Amino acid sequence: MPAFFILFYRFLKSLWHGLQDKDFRALFYWVLGILVLGTWFYSKVEGWRVLDSLYFTIITLTTVGYGDFSPKTDAGKIFTMIYIFVGLGLLSGFIILLGERMGFIKPDSKQIEEKQGEEQK
């Protein structure tokens, strides 16, 4: 259990430090926006509660897909197909940046050189 709290603390710390970076912050807001858009759409079009809609957007974009919810309308199905392609790309990019911030993923040398070049300007 202490390992969970340590990991959660590192997550929050990395998120806080990441929000100081312009690119990270922009991607974070895009991810929040895509979650809000999906939640709003499913609550209006499919008639689900807001919590159910948010739950569905998260399990869809993280590719968990329990199967307990699924769109019934044609508009919901079409939106979901587009939503998965757009949202999955945004979410995976955000997770990679967060992993770099937490030290789980090493950025490639090209990214490091670009970052150092920007800092020198």
KOLFIMI-65859 format. One record per residue: x negated, y, z of N, C-alpha, C in turn; residue in one letter. Coordinates in steps of 0.2 Angstrom, whole numbers, plus 5000, padded with zeros to 4 digits. Example, Ala and Ser with C-alpha at 12.3 -4.5 7.8 and 13.67 -1.06 7.14 Angstrom:
<nodes>
<<4934, 4972, 5039>, <4938, 4978, 5039>, <4934, 4984, 5039>, 'A'> <<4936, 4989, 5035>, <4932, 4995, 5036>, <4936, 5000, 5039>, 'S'> 
</nodes>
This chain:
<nodes>
<<4996, 4994, 5000>, <5000, 5000, 5000>, <4996, 5006, 5000>, 'M'> <<4990, 5007, 5004>, <4986, 5013, 5003>, <4983, 5014, 4996>, 'P'> <<4982, 5009, 4992>, <4980, 5010, 4986>, <4985, 5013, 4981>, 'A'> <<4991, 5012, 4983>, <4996, 5015, 4979>, <4996, 5023, 4980>, 'F'> <<4996, 5025, 4987>, <4995, 5032, 4989>, <4989, 5035, 4986>, 'F'> <<4984, 5032, 4986>, <4978, 5035, 4983>, <4978, 5036, 4975>, 'I'> <<4981, 5031, 4972>, <4983, 5032, 4965>, <4988, 5037, 4963>, 'L'> <<4993, 5038, 4968>, <4998, 5043, 4967>, <4995, 5050, 4968>, 'F'> <<4990, 5050, 4973>, <4987, 5056, 4974>, <4983, 5058, 4968>, 'Y'> <<4979, 5054, 4966>, <4975, 5055, 4960>, <4979, 5057, 4954>, 'R'> <<4985, 5054, 4953>, <4989, 5056, 4948>, <4991, 5063, 4948>, 'F'> <<4994, 5065, 4954>, <4996, 5072, 4955>, <4990, 5077, 4955>, 'L'> <<4984, 5075, 4957>, <4979, 5080, 4957>, <4977, 5081, 4949>, 'K'> <<4977, 5075, 4945>, <4975, 5076, 4938>, <4980, 5079, 4934>, 'S'> <<4986, 5079, 4936>, <4992, 5082, 4933>, <4991, 5090, 4934>, 'L'> <<4990, 5091, 4941>, <4989, 5098, 4943>, <4983, 5102, 4939>, 'W'> <<4977, 5098, 4939>, <4971, 5101, 4935>, <4973, 5101, 4928>, 'H'> <<4976, 5096, 4925>, <4978, 5096, 4918>, <4982, 5102, 4916>, 'G'> <<4986, 5104, 4920>, <4991, 5110, 4919>, <4987, 5116, 4918>, 'L'> <<4981, 5116, 4920>, <4977, 5122, 4920>, <4974, 5123, 4912>, 'Q'> <<4974, 5117, 4909>, <4972, 5117, 4902>, <4977, 5118, 4897>, 'D'> <<4976, 5123, 4892>, <4981, 5125, 4888>, <4984, 5119, 4884>, 'K'> <<4980, 5115, 4881>, <4982, 5110, 4877>, <4986, 5104, 4881>, 'D'> <<4984, 5103, 4887>, <4987, 5098, 4891>, <4994, 5101, 4893>, 'F'> <<4994, 5107, 4895>, <5001, 5110, 4897>, <5006, 5110, 4891>, 'R'> <<5003, 5112, 4885>, <5008, 5112, 4879>, <5011, 5105, 4878>, 'A'> <<5007, 5100, 4879>, <5009, 5093, 4878>, <5014, 5091, 4883>, 'L'> <<5012, 5093, 4889>, <5017, 5092, 4895>, <5024, 5095, 4894>, 'F'> <<5024, 5101, 4892>, <5030, 5104, 4890>, <5034, 5101, 4885>, 'Y'> <<5030, 5098, 4879>, <5034, 5095, 4874>, <5037, 5088, 4877>, 'W'> <<5033, 5085, 4881>, <5036, 5079, 4884>, <5042, 5080, 4888>, 'V'> <<5042, 5085, 4892>, <5048, 5087, 4896>, <5054, 5089, 4891>, 'L'> <<5052, 5093, 4886>, <5057, 5095, 4881>, <5060, 5089, 4878>, 'G'> <<5056, 5084, 4876>, <5059, 5078, 4872>, <5064, 5074, 4877>, 'I'> <<5062, 5074, 4884>, <5066, 5070, 4889>, <5072, 5074, 4890>, 'L'> <<5072, 5081, 4890>, <5078, 5084, 4891>, <5083, 5084, 4885>, 'V'> <<5080, 5084, 4879>, <5084, 5083, 4873>, <5087, 5077, 4873>, 'L'> <<5084, 5071, 4874>, <5087, 5065, 4874>, <5092, 5064, 4879>, 'G'> <<5091, 5066, 4885>, <5096, 5066, 4891>, <5102, 5070, 4889>, 'T'> <<5101, 5076, 4886>, <5107, 5080, 4884>, <5111, 5076, 4879>, 'W'> <<5107, 5074, 4874>, <5111, 5071, 4868>, <5115, 5065, 4870>, 'F'> <<5112, 5060, 4874>, <5115, 5054, 4876>, <5121, 5055, 4881>, 'Y'> <<5120, 5061, 4885>, <5126, 5062, 4889>, <5132, 5065, 4885>, 'S'> <<5130, 5069, 4880>, <5136, 5072, 4876>, <5139, 5067, 4871>, 'K'> <<5134, 5064, 4867>, <5137, 5060, 4861>, <5139, 5053, 4864>, 'V'> <<5135, 5050, 4868>, <5137, 5043, 4871>, <5142, 5043, 4877>, 'E'> <<5142, 5049, 4880>, <5147, 5050, 4886>, <5144, 5047, 4892>, 'G'> <<5138, 5046, 4892>, <5134, 5043, 4898>, <5133, 5048, 4904>, 'W'> <<5133, 5046, 4910>, <5131, 5051, 4915>, <5124, 5054, 4914>, 'R'> <<5122, 5059, 4917>, <5115, 5062, 4916>, <5110, 5057, 4918>, 'V'> <<5111, 5054, 4924>, <5106, 5050, 4926>, <5105, 5044, 4922>, 'L'> <<5110, 5041, 4919>, <5110, 5035, 4915>, <5107, 5038, 4908>, 'D'> <<5108, 5044, 4906>, <5105, 5046, 4900>, <5097, 5047, 4901>, 'S'> <<5095, 5050, 4906>, <5088, 5051, 4908>, <5085, 5044, 4908>, 'L'> <<5088, 5039, 4912>, <5085, 5032, 4913>, <5084, 5029, 4906>, 'Y'> <<5089, 5030, 4901>, <5089, 5027, 4895>, <5083, 5030, 4891>, 'F'> <<5082, 5037, 4891>, <5077, 5040, 4887>, <5070, 5038, 4890>, 'T'> <<5069, 5037, 4896>, <5063, 5035, 4899>, <5061, 5027, 4897>, 'I'> <<5066, 5023, 4898>, <5065, 5016, 4896>, <5064, 5015, 4888>, 'I'> <<5067, 5020, 4884>, <5066, 5019, 4877>, <5059, 5022, 4875>, 'T'> <<5057, 5027, 4878>, <5050, 5030, 4876>, <5045, 5026, 4879>, 'L'> <<5046, 5023, 4884>, <5040, 5019, 4887>, <5040, 5012, 4884>, 'T'> <<5045, 5010, 4880>, <5046, 5004, 4876>, <5047, 4998, 4881>, 'T'> <<5050, 5000, 4887>, <5052, 4994, 4891>, <5059, 4991, 4889>, 'V'> <<5064, 4995, 4887>, <5070, 4993, 4884>, <5073, 4987, 4888>, 'G'> <<5076, 4988, 4893>, <5079, 4983, 4897>, <5085, 4980, 4894>, 'Y'> <<5089, 4984, 4890>, <5095, 4982, 4886>, <5101, 4983, 4890>, 'G'> <<5101, 4986, 4896>, <5107, 4987, 4899>, <5111, 4993, 4896>, 'D'> <<5108, 4997, 4893>, <5111, 5003, 4889>, <5109, 5002, 4882>, 'F'> <<5114, 5004, 4877>, <5112, 5005, 4870>, <5117, 5009, 4867>, 'S'> <<5115, 5013, 4862>, <5120, 5018, 4859>, <5125, 5014, 4855>, 'P'> <<5131, 5016, 4856>, <5137, 5013, 4853>, <5139, 5017, 4846>, 'K'> <<5138, 5023, 4846>, <5140, 5027, 4840>, <5134, 5027, 4835>, 'T'> <<5137, 5029, 4829>, <5132, 5029, 4823>, <5127, 5035, 4824>, 'D'> <<5129, 5040, 4827>, <5125, 5046, 4828>, <5120, 5044, 4833>, 'A'> <<5122, 5041, 4838>, <5117, 5039, 4844>, <5112, 5034, 4841>, 'G'> <<5114, 5029, 4837>, <5109, 5025, 4834>, <5104, 5028, 4829>, 'K'> <<5106, 5033, 4825>, <5102, 5037, 4821>, <5097, 5041, 4825>, 'I'> <<5100, 5044, 4830>, <5096, 5049, 4834>, <5090, 5045, 4837>, 'F'> <<5092, 5039, 4840>, <5088, 5034, 4844>, <5082, 5032, 4839>, 'T'> <<5083, 5031, 4833>, <5078, 5029, 4828>, <5073, 5034, 4827>, 'M'> <<5075, 5040, 4826>, <5071, 5046, 4825>, <5067, 5048, 4832>, 'I'> <<5071, 5047, 4837>, <5069, 5049, 4844>, <5063, 5045, 4846>, 'Y'> <<5063, 5038, 4845>, <5058, 5034, 4846>, <5051, 5036, 4843>, 'I'> <<5052, 5037, 4836>, <5046, 5039, 4833>, <5042, 5045, 4835>, 'F'> <<5047, 5050, 4836>, <5044, 5057, 4838>, <5042, 5056, 4846>, 'V'> <<5046, 5054, 4850>, <5045, 5054, 4857>, <5039, 5049, 4859>, 'G'> <<5039, 5044, 4856>, <5033, 5039, 4857>, <5026, 5042, 4856>, 'L'> <<5026, 5045, 4850>, <5020, 5049, 4849>, <5018, 5054, 4854>, 'G'> <<5023, 5058, 4856>, <5021, 5063, 4861>, <5019, 5060, 4868>, 'L'> <<5023, 5055, 4870>, <5022, 5052, 4876>, <5015, 5048, 4876>, 'L'> <<5014, 5045, 4871>, <5007, 5041, 4871>, <5001, 5046, 4871>, 'S'> <<5002, 5052, 4867>, <4997, 5057, 4868>, <4996, 5060, 4875>, 'G'> <<5002, 5061, 4878>, <5001, 5064, 4885>, <4998, 5059, 4890>, 'F'> <<5000, 5053, 4889>, <4997, 5047, 4893>, <4990, 5047, 4892>, 'I'> <<4987, 5047, 4886>, <4980, 5047, 4885>, <4976, 5053, 4888>, 'I'> <<4979, 5059, 4887>, <4976, 5065, 4890>, <4976, 5064, 4898>, 'L'> <<4982, 5062, 4901>, <4982, 5061, 4908>, <4977, 5055, 4910>, 'L'> <<4976, 5050, 4906>, <4971, 5045, 4908>, <4964, 5048, 4908>, 'G'> <<4963, 5052, 4903>, <4956, 5056, 4903>, <4955, 5060, 4909>, 'E'> <<4960, 5063, 4911>, <4960, 5068, 4917>, <4959, 5064, 4923>, 'R'> <<4962, 5058, 4924>, <4961, 5053, 4930>, <4955, 5049, 4929>, 'M'> <<4951, 5049, 4924>, <4945, 5046, 4923>, <4946, 5039, 4921>, 'G'> <<4952, 5037, 4919>, <4953, 5030, 4917>, <4950, 5029, 4910>, 'F'> <<4951, 5034, 4906>, <4949, 5034, 4899>, <4943, 5039, 4898>, 'I'> <<4938, 5037, 4894>, <4933, 5041, 4893>, <4934, 5045, 4886>, 'K'> <<4934, 5052, 4886>, <4935, 5055, 4880>, <4929, 5054, 4875>, 'P'> <<4930, 5054, 4868>, <4925, 5052, 4864>, <4920, 5058, 4863>, 'D'> <<4914, 5057, 4861>, <4909, 5062, 4861>, <4911, 5068, 4857>, 'S'> <<4915, 5067, 4852>, <4917, 5073, 4847>, <4921, 5078, 4851>, 'K'> <<4926, 5075, 4855>, <4930, 5079, 4860>, <4926, 5083, 4865>, 'Q'> <<4921, 5080, 4868>, <4917, 5083, 4873>, <4913, 5089, 4869>, 'I'> <<4910, 5088, 4863>, <4907, 5093, 4860>, <4911, 5099, 4858>, 'E'> <<4917, 5098, 4856>, <4922, 5103, 4854>, <4924, 5107, 4860>, 'E'> <<4925, 5104, 4866>, <4927, 5107, 4872>, <4921, 5111, 4875>, 'K'> <<4915, 5109, 4874>, <4909, 5113, 4876>, <4908, 5119, 4871>, 'Q'> <<4909, 5118, 4865>, <4909, 5124, 4860>, <4914, 5129, 4862>, 'G'> <<4920, 5127, 4864>, <4925, 5132, 4866>, <4924, 5136, 4872>, 'E'> <<4921, 5132, 4877>, <4919, 5135, 4883>, <4913, 5140, 4882>, 'E'> <<4909, 5139, 4877>, <4903, 5144, 4876>, <4905, 5150, 4873>, 'Q'> <<4911, 5150, 4870>, <4914, 5156, 4866>, <4916, 5161, 4871>, 'K'> 
</nodes>
